[in-house]
Amino acid sequence: MIPWLTGDTPFPPIGRALRSPDGLLAAGGDLCAPRLMEAYRHGIFPWFNPGEPILWWSPDPRMVLIPGEFKISRSFAKVLRNSAYEVRCDTAFEQVMRGCAAPRPSHKPVGQGGTWIHEDMIAAYCELHRTGHAHSVETWMGGNLVGGLYGVGIGRMFYGESMFSHAVNASKIALAHLSRQLERWQFGMIDCQMNTPHLASLGAREIPRREFVARLQELINCKPVACWQFDADLFT
């Protein structure tokens, strides 16, 4: 059995998370900003379908991308040098979330499709965005938003949540720029949550949860970035 969270009930130790389904830790609680921030600080994230109780997860092992380890093929390097796209940060956060919410295969631990990003989740993360903790990285072409990603930043740690693409390489372009900028900012990890072949092909790898949490505790206590604006010369 997993514990039920009410009010200010603290999260249980992540070592109590179930092995099957992998990482299920607790249920209940709410999506208020303090609860979400507390979850991320302990390596926990929410995932649940509409109409279900809120479920909280901390899988073992954990998929992470070290910013400096992002893999760029020769063909993709040419794409990154192409001026046909523009990458922006934090100019269309809700639009990015709604793009990620469109039905498609999901990297989340249970289920398929993008329906887990429902209105309650959108409202919660938009509030985190207003308080400066959630960020979007957006790929624009011809004045249109064609892909991007969003996640949460604490200290020098970034927690990737989801990405979408309406044009070839659009989300990959956003992730490449995020990785390069976070490397410059000396971020230690991008949390990818669960293993997928696509993430592995880009350089992400699994590490034990114990190692993830130990490194996490160092990174979240680093001085945060004051202004999330990307450098113009990341791939020039």
Rosetta blueprint (number, residue, H / E / L):
1 M L
2 I L
3 P L
4 W E
5 L E
6 T L
7 G L
8 D L
9 T L
10 P L
11 F L
12 P L
13 P L
14 I H
15 G H
16 R H
17 A L
18 L L
19 R L
20 S L
21 P L
22 D L
23 G L
24 L E
25 L E
26 A E
27 A E
28 G E
29 G L
30 D L
31 L L
32 C L
33 A H
34 P H
35 R H
36 L H
37 M H
38 E H
39 A H
40 Y H
41 R H
42 H L
43 G L
44 I L
45 F E
46 P E
47 W L
48 F L
49 N L
50 P L
51 G L
52 E L
53 P L
54 I L
55 L E
56 W E
57 W E
58 S L
59 P L
60 D L
61 P L
62 R E
63 M E
64 V E
65 L E
66 I L
67 P H
68 G H
69 E H
70 F L
71 K L
72 I L
73 S L
74 R H
75 S H
76 F H
77 A H
78 K H
79 V H
80 L H
81 R L
82 N L
83 S L
84 A L
85 Y L
86 E E
87 V E
88 R E
89 C E
90 D L
91 T L
92 A L
93 F H
94 E H
95 Q H
96 V H
97 M H
98 R H
99 G H
100 C H
101 A H
102 A L
103 P L
104 R L
105 P L
106 S L
107 H L
108 K L
109 P L
110 V L
111 G L
112 Q L
113 G L
114 G L
115 T L
116 W L
117 I L
118 H L
119 E H
120 D H
121 M H
122 I H
123 A H
124 A H
125 Y H
126 C H
127 E H
128 L H
129 H H
130 R H
131 T L
132 G L
133 H L
134 A E
135 H E
136 S E
137 V E
138 E E
139 T E
140 W E
141 M E
142 G L
143 G L
144 N E
145 L E
146 V E
147 G E
148 G E
149 L E
150 Y E
151 G E
152 V E
153 G E
154 I E
155 G L
156 R L
157 M E
158 F E
159 Y E
160 G E
161 E E
162 S E
163 M E
164 F E
165 S E
166 H L
167 A L
168 V L
169 N L
170 A H
171 S H
172 K H
173 I H
174 A H
175 L H
176 A H
177 H H
178 L H
179 S H
180 R H
181 Q H
182 L H
183 E H
184 R H
185 W L
186 Q L
187 F L
188 G L
189 M E
190 I E
191 D E
192 C E
193 Q E
194 M L
195 N L
196 T L
197 P H
198 H H
199 L H
200 A H
201 S H
202 L L
203 G L
204 A L
205 R E
206 E E
207 I E
208 P L
209 R H
210 R H
211 E H
212 F H
213 V H
214 A H
215 R H
216 L H
217 Q H
218 E H
219 L H
220 I L
221 N L
222 C L
223 K L
224 P L
225 V L
226 A L
227 C L
228 W L
229 Q L
230 F L
231 D L
232 A L
233 D L
234 L L
235 F L
236 T L
